Amino acid sequence: MTPIHSLSYPIYFEYSLQELRKFISQSQYTKVFILVDSNTEIHCLPAVHKVLKDIDYDLIEVTPGEENKNIDFCIGIWRMLLDFGAERNSVLINLGGGVITDMGGFAASTFKRGIDFVQVPTTLLSQVDASVGGKTGIDMDNVKNIIGTFTQPKAVFINTEFLKTLDEREIRSGFAEVIKHGLIYDRLLFNTLKQLGPSGLTDEIIYRSVEIKNEVVKKDPFEKGLRKILNFGHTIGHAVESYSLSHGKNPLLHGEAIAIGFICEAYLSFKKNNLSEIDLNETVEAIKTVYPAYHIKKESYPALLEIMKNDKKNNAGQISFSLLSEIGTCEFDEFCTEEEIFESLDFYSSS
């Protein structure tokens, strides 16, 4: 598989860790740092260390979990960079899932007004979504990615061997972003995913998913227009995810929450954007086949709405959505009322 060329950086697939070594060796950084969590330190760092074993680097470790993607943990990263003597000609290698690539990118983009970083995504979610596109961010007050920057990495190195370290639930979570790329951009991909399911993922499917994300981002790097279609399912999905993080012992993973968002926002697409009933039912069936039902209590609707009102995509006080017009085509800057949003949540519960 040939590298995908994004706005200003390459995305490597084949021999990606060897390409990482070549990149670090040729870049002549004065300091090299690797950001991990306790999981990737055990399961993924040995493979990276094997190719970088004669390159000096310092390790920074954070606690895994979306609940730790906040300013306090960022301060910890900045302190470690400071203690280790990081200079502007330093590089941070973010080795992990979406939390690591989001937070590591943000920490690097703001430390000393910006040091270089590269992404080595280790989960399906981070490989097909979080590591590509130059969005960095952390959460605040239960609002997802509300603090962040648009800063492009210097390179992305995707090694699908890392996916073997994941359990079925993590794969299923990442699979939601792959489904999304089919729903908004490529009906053929969606049809393939319906047939294969998460267990049928191939390197070629992952490559195509990254290709779609990259094509959209290159056309609109700062999310002024087309890139907004990548938010399909996320307005409601992010609210459900944030709510579950603060109100449950076993919070939803990102992909599980946006799968709920897909069904709700497909319903809104049917009501507001001329999505056919056939496409609506096909979307719901595809999601329900993969993701178990989740009970959303009616009394939580107002709290979910409040989270949506703080969504960074909103405009003039209106809650903004990206909605399907058909499977494979999505439109952005669609606005829905509170009643319509509640109706979509009811639809999810009854479908």
N, C-alpha and C positions, 0 to 999 in steps of 0.2 A: 504494500500500500504506500503510495507516494505521500509525502507530507502535505498537509493542507496549509495553504498560506493565508493567514488572516491579515488584519489591518497592517500590522508592523512586525509580525512574529510568525514563526512556523509552529505547526502542531504535528508532532512526530508520533507515529504508530509503531512501525516495525523497528526493532533494535532501539527502542526509545531510551533505554537506560544507557546504552553505549553512546547514543547521541547526547545524552545529558552529560556524560563524562567529557565528551569532545567539546561541548559548549562551555563547561566550566574551565577546562584546560586552556581553551583559546581566548577566554574573555579577560584573563589576568586580573581577577578581582583581588583586592587586598585582604578581604575577609569573606569567608563562606559560612553560612548558617543554615541549619536544617530545622524546620518547625515540624513537630510530630505531636500526636497525642499518645496515650499509653497503649492504644491498640496498634497504631501504625508503627510504633517503636518496636513492638514485638514481631509483627507479622510482615512488615514491608521494609523497614530500615535495613535489615540484613542484605537484601538484594541491592539496595542503593549503596550501602557501604562496600559491597563487593566490587562495584565499578569505580567507587571514589576512594578506595582504601589508601591510596598514596597521596590524597589531597587532604590537607588539614581543614577541618570544619568544626564548628561548635554546635551543640545540640540544644534546642529549646523545646521543652515539653509542656503541653497544656492538658487539662482534663477534657476527655471527649464529651460530646453532647451539645445539642442546640442551646440548651439552657445556659451554657458557658460562653456563648458567642456574644460577649458584651464588653463594655468599656473596661471593666475591672481586669479581665483577662488580657485585653490589649495593653493595659498599663504594665502588666507582668511581662509581656513580650518586649515592650519598649525598654523596660528596666534591664532585661537580660541583654538586649542589644547594646545598651549603654555600658553595662558591666563588662561585656566581652570586647568593648572597644570598637563597635561597628562604625565604619566611616561611610562617606557617601559612595565610595567605590567598593561597596559591599553588595552581596547578593543573598537573598533569603529564598531557600528552596522549601516550598510548601508541600509537604508529603502527607497527604490525607484526603479525607472526604470534603464535602461542601463546607463544613464549619471551618476546617483548616484553610482551605483555599480562599474562602470569603474573608476570614479574619486575618489570615497571614498576608493577603494582598492589601487589606486596609492598613495593617500595621506597617508594612513596608512602604506603602505609598505616602504615609504621613511622617515617618521617622526621618528627622533631619530634612524635611520637605521632600522626601522621596528617595528610597534606594531601590535598586533593581530586585525583582523577584521572578521566579519561575514556578510553574505549577506542575506537580507530579501527582495527579489525582488517583486515588486508590479505590474509590467506590464507583459504581455505575452512575449514580447521580452526579458526582463531581466530574466524571469523564465526559458525559454527554451534555452537561449544562454548566455547573458552577465554575469550572476551570477555564471555560472559553467565553470570551466576549468582553473582558475587562471591567466587569462590575465587581467591586469589593464592598464589604459591608459588615456591620454588626447590628444586633437588635438592641432596642431600648424600650422599657416599659411595655413589654409584650407586643411590640410592633416590629415585624420582621424587616431587617435590612434598612432601617430608617436612617442610619448614619453610615455614610460610605462615600466612595469616589468612583469615577470612571478612570481607571488606570490600567493600561494594557500590560500584561506580563511580557517578559523578554522571550519566552518560549513555553510551550506546553508539551509534556512528555507522557503519552498515554500508553500504559502497559496493561493489557487486559489480563495478564497472568495474576495481577493483584485481585481480580474479581473472585478468584478461587478461595480467598480468605474470608469472603462474606457469607453470611447465612441467607436463607431463602427470603426472609423478611426484608433485608437490606437490598437484595436484588430486585424484589418486587417494588420497593420504594423508588429506586432509580428507573425502573421500567416505565413509571408514570411519565417521566420527562421524554422518554423515547416515543411513547404513545402520543404525547402532546405534539411532537414534531410531525407526526403523521396527520393528526387531526387538523392542524393549522396550515400544513404546507404540502403534504404528499399523501394522497389517498392510497396509492399503491403500497407505500410503507405501512400505512394503517391496516390495510387488508392483510398484509404479510404478518403483522404483529398479532392480529386477531387469530390467525391460524396457529402461530407458533407458541404464543404466550412467553412468559419470562424464561422458562426453561429452554426455549428454542433460540435464545439470543446467539448471534454470531458476531465475529469481528466485523464482517461486512455491514451488518445492521448498525453496529455502534459507529462505524465510520460514516455511514449515511446520516445518522442522527447528528453527529458533530458537523458534518458538511452543511446540513440545513441550518443549524444554529449559526454557523459561520457566514453563510450566504446572507442571512437576515441582518446580522450584526454589521457586516461590511457595508451594507446599504444604508445603515442608520446607527452609527456607533454610539450616539448619545441619547438614544430613545426619544427622538422628537416625533417620530412617525411610525414607520413599518415595524421597528423593533418591538413596539408595544404588543404585537400579536403573540410574542413569546410569553406574555402574561396571561394567556387564556387559562382559566381554571384557578388562577392565583389570587384573585381579589377575595373570593369566598374561601378558597383553600388556605391561604395564609391566615385568615381570621380564625378558621377552625383549628389550624395548627397552633397558633399562638394561644388560643383559649385552652386547648388540651394540655399545653405545656404548664399552664398555671392552675389547672383544675383537675388534674388526674395523676394517679400513681403510675400509669403506663401510657405516657403521651404518644400521640400519633407521630410517626415519622413524616418527613416532608412529602414524600410521594403518596403516602396514604391519605394525607389531608388534601392534596391537590386533586387526587382522584375523586374525592367528594366534590371539590370545586368543578371538575369537568362535568359532572352530572348536573349540578345546579346551573352552571353557566351554559351548558348545552340546552337546558330548558329555557333559560333566558334568551338564547339564540333563536329557539323555536318561537317564543312569544314576541320577540322584538326585531329579529333580523332575518326572518323568512327561512330559517333552517327547516327543512322538510320533516314531517313526523317520522318518515322512514329513517332519515339520517339521525334524528334524535334517538329513536329506539335502538338503532345499530350502535350508537355511541354508548348508551346506557348499558346495553347487553355486554359490550366489550369490557367495560369497566367493572361491572358487577361480577363477571366471570373471574376476574383476577383479584379483586379487592373485597374482603368481607364487609358486611354491612356494619355501620357505626351509628350508634344511637345519639342523635342530637336533640337535646331537650328543648322544648318550646320556650321554657323560661330563660334559656341561654341566648335566644335570638337578639334581644336588645344589646347584650354585651358583645356579641359578634358584630352587630352593626356599628357599635362604637369603635371597634378595632378597624373595621373597613373605612370609617370616616377619617382615620389617620393614615390611610394608605397614601404613599408618596405619589401615586399615579393620578390622584383626584385633581379635579379642575373646577374652580369657582364654587367649591363646596359640594359638588356633585360627585357621586361615587362612580368611578370610571371602570369600564369593562372592555375586554376584547372578546368579540362574539363571532361564532361560526356563521357563515352563510350557506355553506355546504361542507361536508367532510373534505378537507384538503384546502379550504379557503377560509381566511379569517379577516375580520375588519376590526378596527380599533376606534377608540374615543366614542364608545357607546355608553349611555348613561341610563341607569335604572333607579326606580323609586324604592323606598323602603318596603312598600307593599309587595312589589315585584320580587325583591330579594327574599322576603319572608316566604312568598309563594314558592320560590325555587327550592328553599330549604324543606318546605312541606313536600314538594315533589320528590326530593331525594329520599325522604323518610318513607314515602309511599311506593316508590318504584321498585 
